[in-house]
Amino acid sequence: GEIDYAPEMGRVIVFIDPDLTNNAFFDGERLVIGEPMAADPDVVLREYTHLLLKAAVEDSLGVVPFSGPMGGIESGLADYFPGSSQSDPRIAEVIAPDLVGRSFIRTLLNNRDFTELTPSSPPQDAGEIWGGAFWDIRLLMGKIPADRLILSTWLALQPADLTGDPAGNFVRRLLEVERTLEGGTFADEIRSIFQNRELDF
């Protein structure tokens, strides 16, 4: 692809479940998508991106806790990459009117900040904020450099990054990778993106 990443994935089975309504998930063997949601490419791409993200780090990190801070980061990535590939920040526009009564479920083009979250906030809620920060980086750097930076950061995560302060650790890792890829050219602006969203790191 444009960011030179070709995951080793076997054939992915997709099952459209006629008895499932507003959900999609991986059951360990296949992508299961509720029939009403299968008409929305964003839903399918998001679930496939979950698989790719998990497969990409399972050897180096083991089982990543996709809840709490890491769940928010991963959910933001699962929104960001399909949105970036289509150059459209709005998520799930096909099903949103029936599901939530507006034109999208989430949008990467937002000014939300991390102070809005509570310990009970679902990963998708935190993910909208992370996805917004990633989209800000895309606006700053351009699509391909931003995609490469964000994916390279995910691939560079170490087990220690998942403990203590995973959110801060991710941003610190992002800045480290940016220095490698871009020589620190965008470091100050990237720091500002997360500071403006009230993330301490």
VMD Tcl script that draws the C-alpha trace (Angstrom):
set ca {
  {0.00 0.00 0.00}
  {0.93 3.67 0.11}
  {2.53 3.28 3.54}
  {4.44 0.08 2.71}
  {2.70 -2.20 5.17}
  {1.58 -5.65 4.07}
  {0.32 -7.70 7.02}
  {0.48 -11.47 6.84}
  {-3.19 -12.31 7.08}
  {-4.92 -15.39 5.86}
  {-8.35 -15.45 4.35}
  {-10.89 -13.53 6.42}
  {-14.38 -14.97 6.62}
  {-17.23 -12.48 6.85}
  {-20.59 -13.68 8.16}
  {-23.63 -11.47 7.71}
  {-25.86 -12.40 10.63}
  {-29.56 -11.87 9.86}
  {-30.38 -12.08 13.58}
  {-27.89 -9.41 14.63}
  {-28.92 -5.76 14.39}
  {-26.56 -2.99 15.50}
  {-23.32 -4.82 16.15}
  {-20.23 -6.15 14.43}
  {-17.36 -8.12 15.96}
  {-14.70 -10.80 15.41}
  {-15.70 -14.10 17.03}
  {-12.24 -15.64 16.84}
  {-12.79 -17.17 13.42}
  {-14.76 -14.70 11.34}
  {-16.06 -11.15 11.14}
  {-19.68 -11.19 12.23}
  {-21.71 -8.23 11.02}
  {-25.34 -7.54 11.75}
  {-27.35 -7.55 8.55}
  {-28.45 -3.88 8.74}
  {-24.83 -2.80 9.29}
  {-23.40 -4.79 6.39}
  {-24.57 -2.14 3.93}
  {-22.13 0.37 5.45}
  {-18.54 0.03 4.14}
  {-17.21 1.89 7.19}
  {-18.48 -0.82 9.52}
  {-16.81 -3.58 7.51}
  {-13.56 -1.62 7.14}
  {-13.49 -0.76 10.84}
  {-13.88 -4.39 11.88}
  {-11.24 -5.50 9.39}
  {-8.90 -2.79 10.70}
  {-9.37 -4.14 14.24}
  {-8.12 -7.49 12.97}
  {-5.11 -5.95 11.25}
  {-4.16 -3.85 14.27}
  {-4.35 -6.79 16.64}
  {-2.47 -9.13 14.30}
  {0.26 -6.53 13.79}
  {1.27 -6.43 17.46}
  {0.29 -9.82 18.88}
  {3.81 -11.25 18.51}
  {5.53 -8.28 20.14}
  {2.92 -7.34 22.74}
  {0.91 -10.49 23.29}
  {-2.72 -9.83 24.12}
  {-3.23 -6.08 24.14}
  {-5.86 -4.95 26.67}
  {-8.32 -3.36 24.27}
  {-10.16 -1.66 27.09}
  {-9.28 1.39 29.14}
  {-6.72 3.73 27.55}
  {-5.44 1.16 25.04}
  {-9.00 0.41 23.98}
  {-9.54 4.07 23.18}
  {-6.33 4.31 21.19}
  {-7.08 1.15 19.21}
  {-10.65 2.26 18.54}
  {-9.37 5.62 17.32}
  {-6.99 3.85 14.94}
  {-9.80 1.59 13.71}
  {-11.78 4.72 12.82}
  {-8.80 6.67 11.51}
  {-7.36 4.32 8.91}
  {-10.62 3.65 7.02}
  {-11.45 7.36 7.21}
  {-8.02 8.37 5.99}
  {-8.04 5.83 3.15}
  {-11.33 7.30 1.93}
  {-10.42 10.91 2.80}
  {-13.68 11.14 4.73}
  {-13.67 11.95 8.47}
  {-17.29 10.87 9.01}
  {-17.82 7.34 10.26}
  {-20.74 5.10 9.29}
  {-22.77 7.56 7.27}
  {-24.92 4.83 5.71}
  {-26.36 3.42 8.92}
  {-26.14 6.50 11.14}
  {-29.50 8.10 10.22}
  {-31.42 4.98 11.28}
  {-29.14 4.09 14.17}
  {-28.50 7.45 15.85}
  {-30.67 9.92 13.92}
  {-27.84 12.01 12.46}
  {-25.59 11.83 9.41}
  {-22.67 9.97 11.05}
  {-21.95 7.92 14.17}
  {-18.60 9.54 14.88}
  {-16.38 12.04 13.11}
  {-12.63 12.38 13.04}
  {-13.07 16.10 12.43}
  {-13.80 17.16 16.01}
  {-12.50 19.33 18.85}
  {-13.32 16.96 21.69}
  {-10.83 16.62 24.54}
  {-9.85 13.92 27.01}
  {-11.44 15.67 30.01}
  {-14.82 14.56 28.63}
  {-14.06 10.93 29.45}
  {-14.97 9.06 32.62}
  {-13.78 5.64 33.82}
  {-16.96 4.16 32.33}
  {-16.59 5.79 28.89}
  {-16.68 3.13 26.15}
  {-13.61 2.71 23.91}
  {-15.54 4.15 20.95}
  {-16.06 7.41 22.85}
  {-12.38 7.72 23.73}
  {-11.58 6.58 20.21}
  {-13.40 9.54 18.72}
  {-11.03 11.84 20.60}
  {-7.95 9.85 19.61}
  {-9.22 9.66 16.04}
  {-9.68 13.42 16.07}
  {-6.08 13.89 17.17}
  {-4.89 11.52 14.45}
  {-6.93 13.47 11.89}
  {-5.32 16.69 13.13}
  {-1.93 15.08 12.48}
  {-3.13 14.15 8.97}
  {-4.17 17.77 8.35}
  {-0.76 18.89 9.60}
  {1.46 16.43 7.72}
  {-0.62 15.15 4.82}
  {-2.21 11.75 4.35}
  {0.71 9.45 3.57}
  {3.24 10.86 6.09}
  {0.56 10.88 8.82}
  {-0.62 7.35 8.04}
  {2.98 6.13 8.06}
  {3.74 7.89 11.35}
  {0.63 6.66 13.13}
  {0.96 3.07 11.93}
  {4.71 3.02 12.67}
  {3.96 4.18 16.20}
  {1.48 1.33 16.71}
  {4.04 -1.17 15.38}
  {6.79 0.30 17.61}
  {4.87 -0.12 20.87}
  {6.67 -2.08 23.58}
  {5.11 -4.05 26.47}
  {6.12 -1.31 28.92}
  {4.06 1.19 26.91}
  {0.88 -0.63 27.95}
  {1.45 -0.05 31.66}
  {1.46 3.00 33.90}
  {0.33 5.75 31.55}
  {-0.59 4.08 28.23}
  {-2.05 7.27 26.73}
  {1.01 9.35 27.57}
  {3.30 6.50 26.55}
  {1.62 6.35 23.13}
  {2.16 10.06 22.53}
  {5.78 9.85 23.69}
  {6.32 6.89 21.34}
  {4.63 8.86 18.55}
  {7.06 11.75 19.05}
  {10.00 9.35 19.10}
  {8.90 7.77 15.82}
  {8.30 11.22 14.31}
  {11.92 12.13 15.10}
  {13.06 9.01 13.23}
  {10.81 9.55 10.22}
  {10.66 13.34 9.98}
  {13.60 14.60 12.04}
  {11.37 16.36 14.57}
  {9.91 18.73 11.97}
  {6.36 18.31 13.29}
  {7.13 17.58 16.94}
  {6.00 20.90 18.41}
  {2.74 20.91 16.45}
  {2.00 17.31 17.43}
  {2.59 18.13 21.09}
  {0.17 21.03 20.73}
  {-2.48 18.78 19.17}
  {-2.54 16.60 22.28}
  {-2.11 19.47 24.72}
  {-5.09 21.24 23.13}
  {-7.10 18.07 23.76}
  {-6.09 18.22 27.44}
  {-3.88 15.11 27.46}
  {-1.00 15.18 29.95}
  {2.12 13.37 28.82}
}
mol new
graphics top color blue
foreach p $ca { graphics top sphere $p radius 0.5 }
foreach p [lrange $ca 0 end-1] q [lrange $ca 1 end] { graphics top cylinder $p $q radius 0.2 }
display resetview
